[in-house]
Amino acid sequence: MKIRFLIIDDEPLAQRIVEKYAADIPYLEQVGKCSGAFEAMDFLYKNEVDLIFLDINMPKMGGLDFLRSLKNPPIVIITTAYREYALESFDLDVIDYLKKPFAFERFYRAVQKAQEKLQTGGKSKPEKAEIVSEKEKEDFIFVKADTKIHKLNFKDIFYVEAYGDYVKIQLKDKQIVTYSSLKSIAQNLPVDRFFRVHKSYLIAINKIEVIEGNTIKINNNEIPIGKSYKKDFFELINSVNS
């Protein structure tokens, strides 16, 4: 069965992250996206929606107040940068609570809960312990290279480069080459700290030294900005400065 979903979030970058993750789940079908509560109310009045990805901090009316205003809301997954609303959200019967930034696997688990509830018609909802006390995504990943398993701290990664069936993970003084894809590595890195700027490159945003034309300089290396990634990248840069 298809799950028709709506994104309600006033941040374009946050909308795109949900869209990107959802595109990899075949049974998800996006029916719309809204930047605020009142726009979303109008959309829900005119369209059938099974699932909402809902931000909390929005202008004019916050996500939780919006949720309270609905008589028969669809299934709701909260997507927010704020952890302190978890208990309140739980009381409103949301199916899951995703703390930004969240990785693909965490997103997928939340969607699976929604799918199960829709298929069974049950009353399933997130466990309180999970929603309140789940740890933040760890600050490191493990990758296998040269018959060893390496622990790499996010703060030490400068960029990741696709290299055939492998990827090169650039640290300050060395490279780790592992059998993987750029997409797979990206799904395990926090989306607010790493950004794909080219079909072959994923960069650590805080490691950028200089941007000149279509080139980014990181650790004395020049990274090209792909044509199809340029618009989103400069929107990100502008959002950091605003």
C-alpha positions as CSV (number, residue, x, y, z in Angstrom):
1,M,0.0,0.0,0.0
2,K,1.1,3.5,-0.7
3,I,1.5,6.0,2.2
4,R,0.5,9.5,1.1
5,F,2.6,12.0,3.1
6,L,2.7,15.7,3.7
7,I,5.7,17.7,4.9
8,I,5.0,20.7,7.2
9,D,8.2,22.6,7.8
10,D,9.2,26.3,7.2
11,E,12.8,25.4,6.4
12,P,13.4,24.5,2.7
13,L,16.5,22.5,3.6
14,A,14.6,20.4,6.2
15,Q,11.9,19.8,3.6
16,R,14.5,18.6,1.1
17,I,16.0,16.2,3.6
18,V,12.7,14.5,4.2
19,E,12.0,14.4,0.4
20,K,15.5,12.8,-0.2
21,Y,15.0,10.1,2.5
22,A,11.4,9.4,1.4
23,A,12.5,8.9,-2.2
24,D,14.4,5.8,-1.2
25,I,11.3,4.2,0.4
26,P,9.1,2.9,-2.5
27,Y,5.8,2.9,-0.6
28,L,6.0,6.6,0.4
29,E,4.2,9.0,-1.9
30,Q,4.6,12.7,-1.4
31,V,1.3,14.6,-1.9
32,G,2.5,18.0,-0.8
33,K,4.6,20.2,1.4
34,C,3.6,23.3,3.4
35,S,5.6,26.0,5.1
36,G,3.2,26.8,7.9
37,A,0.2,25.5,9.8
38,F,-2.5,27.6,8.1
39,E,-1.4,26.5,4.6
40,A,-1.4,22.9,5.9
41,M,-4.9,23.2,7.3
42,D,-6.1,24.2,3.8
43,F,-4.2,21.4,2.2
44,L,-5.7,18.8,4.6
45,Y,-9.2,20.1,3.9
46,K,-8.7,19.5,0.2
47,N,-6.5,16.3,0.1
48,E,-6.3,12.9,1.7
49,V,-3.1,12.4,3.7
50,D,-2.0,9.3,5.6
51,L,1.1,10.7,7.3
52,I,2.5,14.1,8.3
53,F,6.1,15.0,8.9
54,L,5.6,17.9,11.2
55,D,8.1,20.6,12.5
56,I,7.4,22.2,15.8
57,N,9.0,25.6,15.6
58,M,7.1,27.5,12.9
59,P,5.8,31.1,12.5
60,K,2.3,32.2,13.5
61,M,1.3,28.7,14.8
62,G,3.6,26.1,16.2
63,G,3.4,22.4,15.1
64,L,1.9,21.2,18.4
65,D,-0.8,23.8,18.4
66,F,-1.5,22.9,14.9
67,L,-1.8,19.3,15.8
68,R,-4.2,20.1,18.7
69,S,-6.4,22.0,16.2
70,L,-7.1,18.9,14.1
71,K,-10.1,16.8,15.0
72,N,-9.0,13.6,13.2
73,P,-5.3,14.1,12.4
74,P,-3.3,11.7,10.1
75,I,-0.4,9.8,11.7
76,V,2.2,12.3,12.7
77,I,6.0,12.0,12.9
78,I,7.6,15.0,14.6
79,T,10.8,16.4,13.0
80,T,12.4,19.1,15.1
81,A,15.6,20.5,16.5
82,Y,14.1,20.6,20.0
83,R,14.1,17.6,22.3
84,E,12.2,19.3,25.1
85,Y,8.8,18.8,23.4
86,A,9.0,15.0,23.3
87,L,6.7,14.3,26.3
88,E,4.1,16.8,25.1
89,S,4.2,15.3,21.6
90,F,3.9,11.8,23.1
91,D,0.7,12.9,24.8
92,L,-0.7,14.0,21.5
93,D,-0.3,10.5,20.2
94,V,2.5,11.1,17.6
95,I,3.9,7.9,16.2
96,D,7.6,9.0,16.5
97,Y,9.8,12.0,17.4
98,L,12.8,12.7,15.2
99,K,15.4,15.0,16.6
100,K,17.2,16.9,13.9
101,P,19.6,16.1,12.5
102,F,18.5,12.5,12.0
103,A,20.0,9.8,9.8
104,F,18.2,7.8,7.2
105,E,18.0,4.6,9.3
106,R,16.3,6.5,12.1
107,F,13.9,8.1,9.6
108,Y,13.1,4.6,8.2
109,R,12.4,3.2,11.6
110,A,9.8,5.9,12.2
111,V,8.2,5.3,8.8
112,Q,8.0,1.6,9.6
113,K,6.0,2.4,12.7
114,A,3.6,4.5,10.7
115,Q,3.3,1.7,8.1
116,E,2.5,-0.9,10.8
117,K,-0.1,1.3,12.3
118,L,-1.8,1.9,9.0
119,Q,-1.7,-1.8,8.0
120,T,-3.1,-3.1,11.4
121,G,-5.3,-0.1,12.3
122,G,-3.8,-0.5,15.8
123,K,-3.1,2.0,18.5
124,S,0.6,1.6,18.4
125,K,2.6,4.6,19.4
126,P,6.3,5.2,20.3
127,E,7.6,3.9,23.6
128,K,8.0,6.7,26.1
129,A,11.5,5.6,27.0
130,E,12.6,5.8,23.4
131,I,11.1,9.2,22.8
132,V,12.5,10.8,25.9
133,S,15.8,9.2,26.5
134,E,17.1,8.0,23.2
135,K,20.7,9.1,22.8
136,E,21.7,11.5,20.1
137,K,23.3,9.8,17.1
138,E,26.9,9.0,18.1
139,D,29.7,11.4,17.1
140,F,31.6,8.7,15.1
141,I,31.2,5.9,12.6
142,F,33.0,2.7,12.0
143,V,34.4,1.8,8.6
144,K,36.3,-1.3,7.4
145,A,39.6,-0.7,5.5
146,D,42.8,-2.8,5.1
147,T,41.3,-5.7,7.1
148,K,40.8,-3.4,10.0
149,I,37.8,-1.6,11.4
150,H,38.5,2.1,12.0
151,K,36.6,4.4,14.3
152,L,36.3,7.9,12.7
153,N,35.1,10.9,14.7
154,F,32.8,13.2,12.7
155,K,35.0,16.2,13.7
156,D,38.0,14.6,12.0
157,I,36.4,14.1,8.6
158,F,37.1,16.8,6.0
159,Y,35.4,15.3,3.0
160,V,34.4,12.0,1.4
161,E,35.2,11.3,-2.2
162,A,33.6,8.6,-4.4
163,Y,36.3,6.3,-6.0
164,G,34.7,3.7,-8.2
165,D,33.3,1.0,-5.9
166,Y,35.1,2.6,-3.0
167,V,35.1,5.9,-1.1
168,K,38.0,7.9,0.2
169,I,37.4,9.5,3.6
170,Q,39.8,12.4,4.0
171,L,41.1,13.1,7.5
172,K,43.6,15.8,8.3
173,D,46.8,13.8,7.6
174,K,45.6,10.7,5.9
175,Q,42.9,9.0,3.8
176,I,40.8,5.9,4.7
177,V,39.7,3.9,1.6
178,T,36.7,1.7,2.2
179,Y,34.4,-0.5,0.0
180,S,31.2,1.5,0.1
181,S,29.2,4.1,-1.8
182,L,29.0,7.8,-1.2
183,K,25.3,7.5,-0.6
184,S,25.8,4.8,2.1
185,I,28.4,6.9,4.0
186,A,26.2,10.0,3.7
187,Q,23.3,8.2,5.4
188,N,25.5,7.7,8.5
189,L,26.7,11.3,8.8
190,P,24.6,14.1,10.4
191,V,22.9,16.1,7.8
192,D,23.5,19.5,9.5
193,R,27.3,18.9,9.4
194,F,27.9,17.3,6.0
195,F,26.6,18.3,2.6
196,R,26.9,16.7,-0.9
197,V,28.3,19.3,-3.3
198,H,29.0,17.0,-6.3
199,K,28.1,13.5,-7.4
200,S,31.5,12.5,-6.2
201,Y,32.0,14.6,-3.1
202,L,30.5,15.0,0.4
203,I,32.1,17.8,2.5
204,A,32.2,18.8,6.2
205,I,30.6,22.2,6.2
206,N,32.7,23.5,9.1
207,K,35.9,22.5,7.3
208,I,35.3,24.9,4.3
209,E,38.2,27.4,4.1
210,V,37.4,29.3,0.9
211,I,34.7,29.2,-1.8
212,E,35.7,30.6,-5.1
213,G,33.5,30.3,-8.2
214,N,32.6,26.6,-8.4
215,T,35.4,25.4,-6.2
216,I,35.6,24.8,-2.4
217,K,39.0,24.7,-0.7
218,I,39.3,22.3,2.2
219,N,42.6,21.3,3.8
220,N,44.6,22.5,0.7
221,N,42.4,20.4,-1.5
222,E,40.0,21.8,-4.2
223,I,36.5,20.3,-4.3
224,P,34.3,21.0,-7.3
225,I,30.7,22.2,-6.9
226,G,28.4,20.2,-9.2
227,K,26.0,22.1,-11.3
228,S,22.9,20.3,-10.0
229,Y,24.1,20.8,-6.3
230,K,25.1,24.5,-6.6
231,K,21.7,26.0,-5.8
232,D,21.1,24.0,-2.7
233,F,24.7,24.5,-1.5
234,F,24.5,28.3,-1.7
235,E,21.1,28.3,-0.1
236,L,22.7,26.5,2.8
237,I,25.6,29.0,2.9
238,N,23.2,31.9,2.9
239,S,21.1,30.3,5.7
240,V,24.2,30.0,7.9
241,N,24.8,33.7,7.5
242,S,21.2,34.8,8.0
